[in-house]
């Protein structure tokens, strides 16, 4: 059984027991979250899509982590202008507990 769920504007294929990284969600480690925006549900024998899906995906927040450093480098040739900035995007690790 798996589902395609929309989390923070991105679509993920999830199944029970799976662990994945999603864009930063508010909450602390150990908190439970649920996602109501299920786009597709496959339970082995049938597939439900669109507005006929009446499912909810429950998950638990495991940890928060930072992604790799992304460097934004700007330069204008022959002018001596160089600017280097970087940032690390926050991600939340969640573990799917159930698809109801």
GIKA-V237790 format. One record per residue. N is the residue number from 1. RES is the residue in one small letter. PHI is phi in radians with two decimals (* if undefined). OMEGA is omega in radians with two decimals (none if undefined). D_CENTER is the distance of its C-alpha to the mean C-alpha in Angstrom with 1 decimal. Layout:
n->[N N]
res->[RES RES]
phi->[PHI PHI]
omega->[OMEGA OMEGA]
d_center->[D_CENTER D_CENTER]
This chain:
n->[1 2 3 4 5 6 7 8 9 10 11 12 13 14 15 16 17 18 19 20 21 22 23 24 25 26 27 28 29 30 31 32 33 34 35 36 37 38 39 40 41 42 43 44 45 46 47 48 49 50 51 52 53 54 55 56 57 58 59 60 61 62 63 64 65 66 67 68 69 70 71 72 73 74 75 76 77 78 79 80 81 82 83 84 85 86 87 88 89 90 91 92 93 94 95 96 97 98 99 100]
res->[x x x x x x x x x x x x x x x x x x x x x x x x x x x x x x x x x x x x x x x x x x x x x x x x x x x x x x x x x x x x x x x x x x x x x x x x x x x x x x x x x x x x x x x x x x x x x x x x x x x x]
phi->[* -2.48 -2.47 -1.88 -2.19 -1.71 -2.19 0.96 1.46 -2.11 -1.75 -2.27 -1.66 -2.19 -2.47 -1.11 1.54 -1.39 -2.03 -2.64 -1.77 -2.23 -0.99 -0.84 -1.99 -1.33 2.41 -1.85 -1.08 1.73 -1.27 -1.85 -2.26 -2.31 -2.11 -1.64 -1.49 -1.64 -1.60 -2.60 -2.33 -2.10 -1.89 1.68 -1.72 -2.44 -2.15 -1.99 -2.37 1.19 -1.35 -1.38 -1.38 -2.06 -2.14 -2.42 -1.83 -1.79 -2.50 -2.17 -1.34 -1.67 -2.83 -2.04 -2.42 -1.79 -1.40 -1.23 -1.26 -1.88 -1.71 -1.93 -1.94 -2.08 -2.68 -2.03 -1.19 1.10 -1.99 1.39 -1.67 -2.47 -2.37 -2.21 -2.26 -2.60 -2.63 -2.17 -1.36 -1.45 -2.20 -2.02 -1.59 -2.14 -2.13 -1.28 -1.61 -2.78 -2.10 -1.92]
omega->[3.07 3.13 2.99 -3.03 3.12 -3.14 3.10 3.06 3.13 -3.11 -3.13 3.01 -3.03 3.01 -3.08 3.14 -3.10 3.07 -3.13 3.11 3.13 3.06 -2.98 3.05 3.11 -3.12 -3.13 3.10 -3.12 3.12 3.08 3.11 3.09 -3.12 -3.09 -3.05 3.14 -3.08 -3.11 3.11 3.12 -3.14 3.07 -3.09 -3.13 3.13 3.09 3.12 3.03 -3.05 3.13 -3.11 3.09 -3.06 3.10 3.13 3.12 -3.11 3.11 3.11 -3.11 -3.07 3.02 -3.14 3.06 3.11 3.11 3.13 3.09 -3.09 3.04 -3.07 3.11 -3.11 3.01 -3.05 3.10 -3.13 -3.10 -3.11 3.08 3.13 -3.12 3.08 3.10 3.08 3.08 -3.11 3.10 3.08 3.08 3.07 3.14 3.06 -3.12 -3.13 -3.13 3.01 -3.07 none]
d_center->[19.2 15.7 13.8 11.7 9.5 8.2 5.4 6.5 8.4 6.6 7.7 7.0 10.2 10.4 13.7 15.2 15.3 12.3 10.4 7.1 5.4 2.3 4.8 7.7 8.5 12.3 14.0 15.6 15.4 16.7 15.7 14.6 12.3 12.5 11.0 14.0 12.9 13.5 14.7 16.4 17.7 19.8 22.0 24.2 27.1 25.7 22.8 21.9 20.3 20.3 21.9 23.4 20.3 20.8 18.0 15.6 12.8 13.4 11.4 12.6 11.3 12.8 12.8 11.8 12.4 13.3 12.8 15.9 18.5 18.7 22.3 23.7 27.4 29.9 33.5 36.6 39.2 42.7 41.9 40.6 37.4 34.3 31.2 28.4 25.3 22.0 18.7 15.9 12.4 10.9 7.8 7.4 8.2 8.3 10.9 11.5 15.0 16.2 16.1 19.0]
